[in-house]
Amino acid sequence: MVRILFTFVFMLGGFLFCSPTFAQELGDGLLGQLGADGHKMKAIGAGLAVVGAGIGIGRIGGSAWDGIARQPEVAGKIQAAGIIFAALVEGAAFAAILLCLVF
């Protein structure tokens, strides 16, 4: 039940984060030629990037938790590696969000 609640909260946060995309004016580029559907595609793409990053970071955390439970003596190394991998996933998600919102 807690897992479902967290998933719902993260998805809701992702969609709320992407809602300012709907308020933008149409440009002259490719998405401007698509009309209002271009803004919807931007918001959906940014929302999928947020959801994908949440899933990736969740898997990293779960795997780190399992690894620490199996070998508590290397908890520091596992934690450091998990933080680095989570930062890489988050950086890729930010790049995807910027690409969705800017272009």
MOPAC internal coordinates of N, CA, C and O (Angstrom, degrees):
PM7 1SCF
backbone

  N    0.0000 0     0.00 0     0.00 0    0    0    0
  C    1.4487 1     0.00 0     0.00 0    1    0    0
  C    1.5214 1   111.16 1     0.00 0    2    1    0
  O    1.2310 1   120.83 1   139.05 1    3    2    1
  N    1.3263 1   116.02 1   -40.95 1    3    2    1
  C    1.4619 1   120.20 1   179.97 1    5    3    2
  C    1.5178 1   110.26 1   -65.47 1    6    5    3
  O    1.2310 1   120.63 1   142.11 1    7    6    5
  N    1.3092 1   116.40 1   -37.89 1    7    6    5
  C    1.4601 1   120.92 1   179.55 1    9    7    6
  C    1.5353 1   111.12 1   -62.74 1   10    9    7
  O    1.2310 1   120.61 1   138.30 1   11   10    9
  N    1.3198 1   116.44 1   -41.70 1   11   10    9
  C    1.4640 1   120.78 1   178.45 1   13   11   10
  C    1.5214 1   110.41 1   -65.63 1   14   13   11
  O    1.2310 1   120.42 1   139.39 1   15   14   13
  N    1.3280 1   116.81 1   -40.61 1   15   14   13
  C    1.4657 1   120.82 1   179.39 1   17   15   14
  C    1.5262 1   110.85 1   -63.36 1   18   17   15
  O    1.2310 1   120.04 1   134.46 1   19   18   17
  N    1.3367 1   117.53 1   -45.54 1   19   18   17
  C    1.4648 1   120.48 1   178.10 1   21   19   18
  C    1.5289 1   111.31 1   -62.30 1   22   21   19
  O    1.2310 1   120.32 1   138.07 1   23   22   21
  N    1.3243 1   116.99 1   -41.93 1   23   22   21
  C    1.4594 1   120.40 1   178.62 1   25   23   22
  C    1.5199 1   110.90 1   -60.91 1   26   25   23
  O    1.2310 1   120.41 1   136.49 1   27   26   25
  N    1.3362 1   116.82 1   -43.51 1   27   26   25
  C    1.4590 1   120.54 1   179.07 1   29   27   26
  C    1.5213 1   111.39 1   -63.83 1   30   29   27
  O    1.2310 1   120.12 1   137.51 1   31   30   29
  N    1.3294 1   117.37 1   -42.49 1   31   30   29
  C    1.4680 1   121.05 1  -179.13 1   33   31   30
  C    1.5273 1   110.37 1   -64.66 1   34   33   31
  O    1.2310 1   119.41 1   136.80 1   35   34   33
  N    1.3236 1   118.74 1   -43.20 1   35   34   33
  C    1.4568 1   121.03 1  -179.85 1   37   35   34
  C    1.5255 1   111.51 1   -67.70 1   38   37   35
  O    1.2310 1   120.05 1   141.22 1   39   38   37
  N    1.3195 1   117.52 1   -38.78 1   39   38   37
  C    1.4668 1   119.43 1   177.96 1   41   39   38
  C    1.5198 1   110.85 1   -67.24 1   42   41   39
  O    1.2310 1   120.26 1   139.18 1   43   42   41
  N    1.3332 1   117.10 1   -40.82 1   43   42   41
  C    1.4510 1   120.64 1   178.06 1   45   43   42
  C    1.5221 1   110.39 1   -63.45 1   46   45   43
  O    1.2310 1   120.21 1   138.71 1   47   46   45
  N    1.3352 1   117.20 1   -41.29 1   47   46   45
  C    1.4637 1   120.61 1   177.20 1   49   47   46
  C    1.5158 1   111.76 1   -63.14 1   50   49   47
  O    1.2310 1   120.16 1   141.39 1   51   50   49
  N    1.3169 1   117.29 1   -38.61 1   51   50   49
  C    1.4580 1   120.50 1   178.09 1   53   51   50
  C    1.5121 1   112.52 1   -64.66 1   54   53   51
  O    1.2310 1   120.33 1   138.11 1   55   54   53
  N    1.3134 1   116.97 1   -41.89 1   55   54   53
  C    1.4596 1   119.47 1   179.33 1   57   55   54
  C    1.5169 1   111.75 1   -71.43 1   58   57   55
  O    1.2310 1   120.07 1   145.89 1   59   58   57
  N    1.3278 1   117.47 1   -34.11 1   59   58   57
  C    1.4668 1   119.34 1   176.58 1   61   59   58
  C    1.5216 1   110.87 1   -68.84 1   62   61   59
  O    1.2310 1   120.37 1   146.57 1   63   62   61
  N    1.3334 1   116.90 1   -33.43 1   63   62   61
  C    1.4571 1   121.00 1   178.45 1   65   63   62
  C    1.5246 1   110.64 1   -66.27 1   66   65   63
  O    1.2310 1   120.48 1   147.66 1   67   66   65
  N    1.3213 1   116.69 1   -32.34 1   67   66   65
  C    1.4610 1   120.91 1  -177.07 1   69   67   66
  C    1.5220 1   113.20 1   -88.39 1   70   69   67
  O    1.2310 1   119.22 1   174.14 1   71   70   69
  N    1.3160 1   119.09 1    -5.86 1   71   70   69
  C    1.4618 1   120.38 1  -175.66 1   73   71   70
  C    1.5310 1   113.96 1   -64.62 1   74   73   71
  O    1.2310 1   117.84 1   150.29 1   75   74   73
  N    1.3604 1   121.73 1   -29.71 1   75   74   73
  C    1.4633 1   118.48 1   177.18 1   77   75   74
  C    1.5280 1   113.81 1   -62.95 1   78   77   75
  O    1.2310 1   119.99 1   162.99 1   79   78   77
  N    1.3099 1   117.63 1   -17.01 1   79   78   77
  C    1.4547 1   120.37 1   178.34 1   81   79   78
  C    1.5235 1   111.14 1   -63.60 1   82   81   79
  O    1.2310 1   120.11 1   147.19 1   83   82   81
  N    1.3173 1   117.40 1   -32.81 1   83   82   81
  C    1.4564 1   120.74 1  -179.55 1   85   83   82
  C    1.5193 1   112.13 1   -68.45 1   86   85   83
  O    1.2310 1   119.54 1   158.81 1   87   86   85
  N    1.3314 1   118.49 1   -21.19 1   87   86   85
  C    1.4586 1   121.89 1  -175.65 1   89   87   86
  C    1.5279 1   112.57 1   -88.73 1   90   89   87
  O    1.2310 1   119.33 1   176.81 1   91   90   89
  N    1.3211 1   118.89 1    -3.19 1   91   90   89
  C    1.4528 1   121.02 1  -177.42 1   93   91   90
  C    1.5291 1   110.84 1   -75.96 1   94   93   91
  O    1.2310 1   121.58 1   -27.51 1   95   94   93
  N    1.3336 1   114.58 1   152.49 1   95   94   93
  C    1.4573 1   119.78 1   175.99 1   97   95   94
  C    1.5244 1   109.83 1   -81.66 1   98   97   95
  O    1.2310 1   121.20 1   -21.33 1   99   98   97
  N    1.3155 1   115.31 1   158.67 1   99   98   97
  C    1.4584 1   120.06 1   179.91 1  101   99   98
  C    1.5192 1   110.04 1   -73.81 1  102  101   99
  O    1.2310 1   120.63 1   -39.58 1  103  102  101
  N    1.3223 1   116.41 1   140.42 1  103  102  101
  C    1.4499 1   121.27 1   178.14 1  105  103  102
  C    1.5180 1   111.20 1   -99.83 1  106  105  103
  O    1.2310 1   120.78 1     6.06 1  107  106  105
  N    1.3283 1   116.12 1  -173.94 1  107  106  105
  C    1.4554 1   120.85 1  -179.97 1  109  107  106
  C    1.5187 1   112.28 1   -95.18 1  110  109  107
  O    1.2310 1   120.20 1   176.52 1  111  110  109
  N    1.3153 1   117.22 1    -3.48 1  111  110  109
  C    1.4556 1   120.46 1  -176.44 1  113  111  110
  C    1.5179 1   112.36 1   -77.76 1  114  113  111
  O    1.2310 1   121.36 1    19.52 1  115  114  113
  N    1.3233 1   115.00 1  -160.48 1  115  114  113
  C    1.4577 1   121.43 1  -177.55 1  117  115  114
  C    1.5193 1   111.05 1   -62.01 1  118  117  115
  O    1.2310 1   120.04 1   135.86 1  119  118  117
  N    1.3376 1   117.53 1   -44.14 1  119  118  117
  C    1.4496 1   119.85 1  -179.59 1  121  119  118
  C    1.5221 1   111.39 1   -69.38 1  122  121  119
  O    1.2310 1   119.64 1   152.94 1  123  122  121
  N    1.3306 1   118.29 1   -27.06 1  123  122  121
  C    1.4543 1   120.78 1   175.13 1  125  123  122
  C    1.5140 1   111.01 1   -66.35 1  126  125  123
  O    1.2310 1   120.49 1   147.16 1  127  126  125
  N    1.3267 1   116.67 1   -32.84 1  127  126  125
  C    1.4583 1   120.24 1   177.73 1  129  127  126
  C    1.5175 1   111.69 1   -73.34 1  130  129  127
  O    1.2310 1   120.55 1   154.80 1  131  130  129
  N    1.3156 1   116.55 1   -25.20 1  131  130  129
  C    1.4580 1   120.05 1   178.83 1  133  131  130
  C    1.5182 1   112.10 1   -76.16 1  134  133  131
  O    1.2310 1   120.00 1   160.96 1  135  134  133
  N    1.3046 1   117.61 1   -19.04 1  135  134  133
  C    1.4611 1   121.22 1   179.64 1  137  135  134
  C    1.5142 1   111.10 1    85.84 1  138  137  135
  O    1.2310 1   120.85 1    28.45 1  139  138  137
  N    1.3186 1   115.98 1  -151.55 1  139  138  137
  C    1.4589 1   121.61 1  -176.52 1  141  139  138
  C    1.5264 1   112.03 1   -65.60 1  142  141  139
  O    1.2310 1   120.15 1   156.62 1  143  142  141
  N    1.3264 1   117.32 1   -23.38 1  143  142  141
  C    1.4574 1   119.48 1   179.33 1  145  143  142
  C    1.5203 1   111.58 1   -64.72 1  146  145  143
  O    1.2310 1   120.08 1   152.52 1  147  146  145
  N    1.3226 1   117.45 1   -27.48 1  147  146  145
  C    1.4608 1   120.60 1   178.32 1  149  147  146
  C    1.5079 1   111.98 1   -62.72 1  150  149  147
  O    1.2310 1   119.98 1   141.78 1  151  150  149
  N    1.3274 1   117.64 1   -38.22 1  151  150  149
  C    1.4557 1   120.65 1   178.56 1  153  151  150
  C    1.5207 1   111.06 1   -68.98 1  154  153  151
  O    1.2310 1   120.76 1   144.22 1  155  154  153
  N    1.3138 1   116.15 1   -35.78 1  155  154  153
  C    1.4534 1   118.90 1   177.89 1  157  155  154
  C    1.5203 1   110.80 1   -66.86 1  158  157  155
  O    1.2310 1   120.66 1   141.50 1  159  158  157
  N    1.3244 1   116.34 1   -38.50 1  159  158  157
  C    1.4579 1   119.69 1   178.69 1  161  159  158
  C    1.5175 1   110.86 1   -66.52 1  162  161  159
  O    1.2310 1   120.25 1   142.22 1  163  162  161
  N    1.3386 1   117.12 1   -37.78 1  163  162  161
  C    1.4603 1   120.27 1   176.71 1  165  163  162
  C    1.5181 1   111.05 1   -60.96 1  166  165  163
  O    1.2310 1   120.86 1   133.13 1  167  166  165
  N    1.3317 1   115.96 1   -46.87 1  167  166  165
  C    1.4601 1   120.31 1  -178.08 1  169  167  166
  C    1.5209 1   111.51 1   -65.10 1  170  169  167
  O    1.2310 1   120.47 1   139.96 1  171  170  169
  N    1.3156 1   116.71 1   -40.04 1  171  170  169
  C    1.4627 1   119.88 1   179.10 1  173  171  170
  C    1.5270 1   110.17 1   -66.14 1  174  173  171
  O    1.2310 1   120.31 1   138.45 1  175  174  173
  N    1.3285 1   117.00 1   -41.55 1  175  174  173
  C    1.4656 1   119.95 1   178.59 1  177  175  174
  C    1.5125 1   112.28 1   -63.81 1  178  177  175
  O    1.2310 1   120.27 1   137.29 1  179  178  177
  N    1.3254 1   117.09 1   -42.71 1  179  178  177
  C    1.4619 1   119.93 1   178.68 1  181  179  178
  C    1.5223 1   110.55 1   -67.08 1  182  181  179
  O    1.2310 1   120.07 1   141.52 1  183  182  181
  N    1.3258 1   117.48 1   -38.48 1  183  182  181
  C    1.4614 1   120.44 1   177.92 1  185  183  182
  C    1.5191 1   112.09 1   -64.61 1  186  185  183
  O    1.2310 1   120.49 1   140.07 1  187  186  185
  N    1.3327 1   116.68 1   -39.93 1  187  186  185
  C    1.4617 1   119.79 1   176.84 1  189  187  186
  C    1.5247 1   111.53 1   -65.33 1  190  189  187
  O    1.2310 1   120.34 1   145.07 1  191  190  189
  N    1.3299 1   116.96 1   -34.93 1  191  190  189
  C    1.4657 1   119.74 1   177.01 1  193  191  190
  C    1.5214 1   110.60 1   -64.30 1  194  193  191
  O    1.2310 1   120.31 1   139.34 1  195  194  193
  N    1.3245 1   117.01 1   -40.66 1  195  194  193
  C    1.4618 1   120.76 1   179.48 1  197  195  194
  C    1.5271 1   110.61 1   -66.95 1  198  197  195
  O    1.2310 1   120.50 1   136.22 1  199  198  197
  N    1.3273 1   116.64 1   -43.78 1  199  198  197
  C    1.4622 1   120.12 1  -179.94 1  201  199  198
  C    1.5265 1   109.98 1   -64.79 1  202  201  199
  O    1.2310 1   120.13 1   137.39 1  203  202  201
  N    1.3309 1   117.35 1   -42.61 1  203  202  201
  C    1.4617 1   120.69 1   178.59 1  205  203  202
  C    1.5130 1   112.49 1   -62.07 1  206  205  203
  O    1.2310 1   120.49 1   139.80 1  207  206  205
  N    1.3362 1   116.67 1   -40.20 1  207  206  205
  C    1.4599 1   119.90 1   177.74 1  209  207  206
  C    1.5249 1   110.81 1   -65.98 1  210  209  207
  O    1.2310 1   120.47 1   140.50 1  211  210  209
  N    1.3231 1   116.70 1   -39.50 1  211  210  209
  C    1.4674 1   119.75 1   178.04 1  213  211  210
  C    1.5199 1   112.01 1   -62.90 1  214  213  211
  O    1.2310 1   120.74 1   138.55 1  215  214  213
  N    1.3161 1   116.18 1   -41.45 1  215  214  213
  C    1.4643 1   119.92 1   177.97 1  217  215  214
  C    1.5258 1   110.32 1   -65.44 1  218  217  215
  O    1.2310 1   120.40 1   136.85 1  219  218  217
  N    1.3369 1   116.84 1   -43.15 1  219  218  217
  C    1.4646 1   120.50 1  -179.39 1  221  219  218
  C    1.5148 1   112.63 1   -63.64 1  222  221  219
  O    1.2310 1   120.43 1   135.06 1  223  222  221
  N    1.3245 1   116.78 1   -44.94 1  223  222  221
  C    1.4659 1   119.89 1   179.80 1  225  223  222
  C    1.5301 1   110.18 1   -67.69 1  226  225  223
  O    1.2310 1   120.30 1   144.64 1  227  226  225
  N    1.3254 1   117.03 1   -35.36 1  227  226  225
  C    1.4627 1   119.94 1   176.42 1  229  227  226
  C    1.5172 1   112.53 1   -63.72 1  230  229  227
  O    1.2310 1   121.08 1   140.14 1  231  230  229
  N    1.3230 1   115.53 1   -39.86 1  231  230  229
  C    1.4758 1   118.60 1   177.99 1  233  231  230
  C    1.5195 1   111.38 1   -68.15 1  234  233  231
  O    1.2310 1   120.66 1   142.45 1  235  234  233
  N    1.3270 1   116.35 1   -37.55 1  235  234  233
  C    1.4633 1   119.60 1   177.30 1  237  235  234
  C    1.5173 1   110.19 1   -62.66 1  238  237  235
  O    1.2310 1   120.79 1   133.56 1  239  238  237
  N    1.3355 1   116.09 1   -46.44 1  239  238  237
  C    1.4660 1   120.00 1   179.65 1  241  239  238
  C    1.5130 1   112.86 1   -63.41 1  242  241  239
  O    1.2310 1   120.53 1   138.77 1  243  242  241
  N    1.3348 1   116.59 1   -41.23 1  243  242  241
  C    1.4590 1   119.67 1   179.01 1  245  243  242
  C    1.5265 1   112.47 1   -65.19 1  246  245  243
  O    1.2310 1   121.04 1   139.45 1  247  246  245
  N    1.3213 1   115.62 1   -40.55 1  247  246  245
  C    1.4682 1   118.95 1   178.45 1  249  247  246
  C    1.5208 1   111.53 1   -68.07 1  250  249  247
  O    1.2310 1   120.71 1   142.21 1  251  250  249
  N    1.3308 1   116.25 1   -37.79 1  251  250  249
  C    1.4698 1   119.58 1   176.95 1  253  251  250
  C    1.5248 1   110.16 1   -64.58 1  254  253  251
  O    1.2310 1   120.62 1   140.13 1  255  254  253
  N    1.3220 1   116.43 1   -39.87 1  255  254  253
  C    1.4587 1   121.16 1   178.85 1  257  255  254
  C    1.5402 1   109.95 1   -61.73 1  258  257  255
  O    1.2310 1   120.34 1   135.60 1  259  258  257
  N    1.3214 1   116.95 1   -44.40 1  259  258  257
  C    1.4627 1   120.52 1   178.43 1  261  259  258
  C    1.5291 1   111.49 1   -64.01 1  262  261  259
  O    1.2310 1   120.74 1   137.81 1  263  262  261
  N    1.3312 1   116.18 1   -42.19 1  263  262  261
  C    1.4556 1   119.68 1   179.91 1  265  263  262
  C    1.5187 1   112.61 1   -64.78 1  266  265  263
  O    1.2310 1   120.43 1   140.21 1  267  266  265
  N    1.3203 1   116.78 1   -39.79 1  267  266  265
  C    1.4695 1   120.15 1   178.54 1  269  267  266
  C    1.5264 1   110.02 1   -68.58 1  270  269  267
  O    1.2310 1   120.25 1   143.90 1  271  270  269
  N    1.3392 1   117.13 1   -36.10 1  271  270  269
  C    1.4644 1   119.84 1   178.44 1  273  271  270
  C    1.5250 1   111.44 1   -66.51 1  274  273  271
  O    1.2310 1   120.49 1   146.81 1  275  274  273
  N    1.3288 1   116.67 1   -33.19 1  275  274  273
  C    1.4683 1   119.62 1  -179.41 1  277  275  274
  C    1.5198 1   112.03 1   -79.22 1  278  277  275
  O    1.2310 1   120.50 1   140.56 1  279  278  277
  N    1.3412 1   116.65 1   -39.44 1  279  278  277
  C    1.4679 1   121.01 1  -178.35 1  281  279  278
  C    1.5281 1   109.52 1  -133.93 1  282  281  279
  O    1.2310 1   120.11 1   -95.32 1  283  282  281
  N    1.3130 1   117.40 1    84.68 1  283  282  281
  C    1.4699 1   119.67 1  -177.27 1  285  283  282
  C    1.5325 1   113.83 1   -65.75 1  286  285  283
  O    1.2310 1   119.86 1   160.81 1  287  286  285
  N    1.3118 1   117.86 1   -19.19 1  287  286  285
  C    1.4672 1   119.66 1  -177.97 1  289  287  286
  C    1.5276 1   112.79 1   -72.14 1  290  289  287
  O    1.2310 1   119.13 1   161.00 1  291  290  289
  N    1.3160 1   119.26 1   -19.00 1  291  290  289
  C    1.4671 1   121.89 1   178.42 1  293  291  290
  C    1.5317 1   111.57 1  -109.08 1  294  293  291
  O    1.2310 1   120.61 1  -152.93 1  295  294  293
  N    1.3186 1   116.44 1    27.07 1  295  294  293
  C    1.4631 1   121.07 1  -176.50 1  297  295  294
  C    1.5298 1   111.84 1   -61.00 1  298  297  295
  O    1.2310 1   119.98 1   142.44 1  299  298  297
  N    1.3201 1   117.64 1   -37.56 1  299  298  297
  C    1.4641 1   120.82 1  -179.30 1  301  299  298
  C    1.5183 1   112.62 1   -64.07 1  302  301  299
  O    1.2310 1   120.67 1   136.67 1  303  302  301
  N    1.3245 1   116.32 1   -43.33 1  303  302  301
  C    1.4640 1   120.24 1   179.33 1  305  303  302
  C    1.5300 1   111.30 1   -67.30 1  306  305  303
  O    1.2310 1   120.58 1   139.29 1  307  306  305
  N    1.3239 1   116.50 1   -40.71 1  307  306  305
  C    1.4616 1   119.97 1   179.68 1  309  307  306
  C    1.5185 1   110.24 1   -65.86 1  310  309  307
  O    1.2310 1   120.67 1   138.74 1  311  310  309
  N    1.3266 1   116.32 1   -41.26 1  311  310  309
  C    1.4610 1   119.95 1  -179.83 1  313  311  310
  C    1.5272 1   111.02 1   -64.19 1  314  313  311
  O    1.2310 1   120.37 1   136.62 1  315  314  313
  N    1.3306 1   116.91 1   -43.38 1  315  314  313
  C    1.4666 1   120.11 1   179.80 1  317  315  314
  C    1.5274 1   111.24 1   -63.69 1  318  317  315
  O    1.2310 1   120.38 1   136.68 1  319  318  317
  N    1.3262 1   116.88 1   -43.32 1  319  318  317
  C    1.4626 1   120.18 1   178.62 1  321  319  318
  C    1.5301 1   110.83 1   -64.97 1  322  321  319
  O    1.2310 1   120.34 1   140.79 1  323  322  321
  N    1.3380 1   116.96 1   -39.21 1  323  322  321
  C    1.4572 1   120.39 1   178.78 1  325  323  322
  C    1.5165 1   112.34 1   -63.56 1  326  325  323
  O    1.2310 1   120.28 1   139.89 1  327  326  325
  N    1.3224 1   117.08 1   -40.11 1  327  326  325
  C    1.4641 1   120.65 1   178.28 1  329  327  326
  C    1.5236 1   110.48 1   -65.02 1  330  329  327
  O    1.2310 1   120.22 1   138.75 1  331  330  329
  N    1.3219 1   117.19 1   -41.25 1  331  330  329
  C    1.4684 1   120.61 1   179.57 1  333  331  330
  C    1.5314 1   110.47 1   -64.36 1  334  333  331
  O    1.2310 1   120.41 1   134.25 1  335  334  333
  N    1.3311 1   116.83 1   -45.75 1  335  334  333
  C    1.4660 1   119.57 1   179.92 1  337  335  334
  C    1.5255 1   111.77 1   -65.71 1  338  337  335
  O    1.2310 1   120.11 1   141.28 1  339  338  337
  N    1.3256 1   117.39 1   -38.72 1  339  338  337
  C    1.4683 1   120.48 1   177.31 1  341  339  338
  C    1.5240 1   110.98 1   -63.63 1  342  341  339
  O    1.2310 1   120.23 1   141.66 1  343  342  341
  N    1.3406 1   117.17 1   -38.34 1  343  342  341
  C    1.4596 1   120.10 1   177.61 1  345  343  342
  C    1.5260 1   111.13 1   -65.68 1  346  345  343
  O    1.2310 1   120.00 1   142.75 1  347  346  345
  N    1.3291 1   117.60 1   -37.25 1  347  346  345
  C    1.4538 1   120.68 1   177.69 1  349  347  346
  C    1.5339 1   111.37 1   -66.30 1  350  349  347
  O    1.2310 1   120.33 1   138.47 1  351  350  349
  N    1.3201 1   116.98 1   -41.53 1  351  350  349
  C    1.4679 1   120.37 1   177.87 1  353  351  350
  C    1.5181 1   110.18 1   -65.14 1  354  353  351
  O    1.2310 1   120.42 1   137.64 1  355  354  353
  N    1.3243 1   116.80 1   -42.36 1  355  354  353
  C    1.4621 1   120.36 1   179.84 1  357  355  354
  C    1.5278 1   110.97 1   -65.62 1  358  357  355
  O    1.2310 1   119.77 1   141.83 1  359  358  357
  N    1.3217 1   118.04 1   -38.17 1  359  358  357
  C    1.4609 1   120.96 1   176.82 1  361  359  358
  C    1.5159 1   112.12 1   -63.57 1  362  361  359
  O    1.2310 1   120.69 1   138.77 1  363  362  361
  N    1.3225 1   116.29 1   -41.23 1  363  362  361
  C    1.4663 1   119.44 1   176.95 1  365  363  362
  C    1.5260 1   111.16 1   -65.06 1  366  365  363
  O    1.2310 1   120.52 1   143.30 1  367  366  365
  N    1.3251 1   116.62 1   -36.70 1  367  366  365
  C    1.4678 1   119.83 1   178.25 1  369  367  366
  C    1.5251 1   110.99 1   -67.33 1  370  369  367
  O    1.2310 1   120.19 1   138.76 1  371  370  369
  N    1.3276 1   117.25 1   -41.24 1  371  370  369
  C    1.4714 1   119.84 1   177.67 1  373  371  370
  C    1.5274 1   110.89 1   -63.00 1  374  373  371
  O    1.2310 1   120.31 1   140.35 1  375  374  373
  N    1.3315 1   117.00 1   -39.65 1  375  374  373
  C    1.4611 1   119.79 1   177.87 1  377  375  374
  C    1.5298 1   110.41 1   -63.83 1  378  377  375
  O    1.2310 1   120.07 1   138.90 1  379  378  377
  N    1.3274 1   117.47 1   -41.10 1  379  378  377
  C    1.4637 1   120.83 1   178.90 1  381  379  378
  C    1.5309 1   111.06 1   -65.30 1  382  381  379
  O    1.2310 1   120.52 1   139.78 1  383  382  381
  N    1.3312 1   116.61 1   -40.22 1  383  382  381
  C    1.4674 1   120.22 1   179.24 1  385  383  382
  C    1.5294 1   109.93 1   -64.77 1  386  385  383
  O    1.2310 1   120.32 1   136.40 1  387  386  385
  N    1.3161 1   116.99 1   -43.60 1  387  386  385
  C    1.4673 1   119.57 1   178.39 1  389  387  386
  C    1.5075 1   111.65 1   -63.11 1  390  389  387
  O    1.2310 1   120.04 1   138.90 1  391  390  389
  N    1.3230 1   117.54 1   -41.10 1  391  390  389
  C    1.4606 1   120.12 1   177.16 1  393  391  390
  C    1.5226 1   111.44 1   -62.60 1  394  393  391
  O    1.2310 1   120.64 1   140.66 1  395  394  393
  N    1.3221 1   116.38 1   -39.34 1  395  394  393
  C    1.4708 1   119.48 1   179.74 1  397  395  394
  C    1.5121 1   111.45 1   -68.09 1  398  397  395
  O    1.2310 1   119.63 1   139.76 1  399  398  397
  N    1.3052 1   118.31 1   -40.24 1  399  398  397
  C    1.4565 1   121.16 1  -173.88 1  401  399  398
  C    1.5214 1   112.84 1   -83.40 1  402  401  399
  O    1.2310 1   119.35 1   150.55 1  403  402  401
  N    1.3266 1   118.85 1   -29.45 1  403  402  401
  C    1.4556 1   120.77 1  -175.53 1  405  403  402
  C    1.5193 1   111.57 1   -87.90 1  406  405  403
  O    1.2310 1   119.83 1   134.93 1  407  406  405
  N    1.3165 1   117.93 1   -45.07 1  407  406  405
  C    1.4621 1   119.82 1  -174.01 1  409  407  406
  C    1.4937 1   111.44 1   -94.75 1  410  409  407
  O    1.2310 1   120.10 1   180.00 1  411  410  409

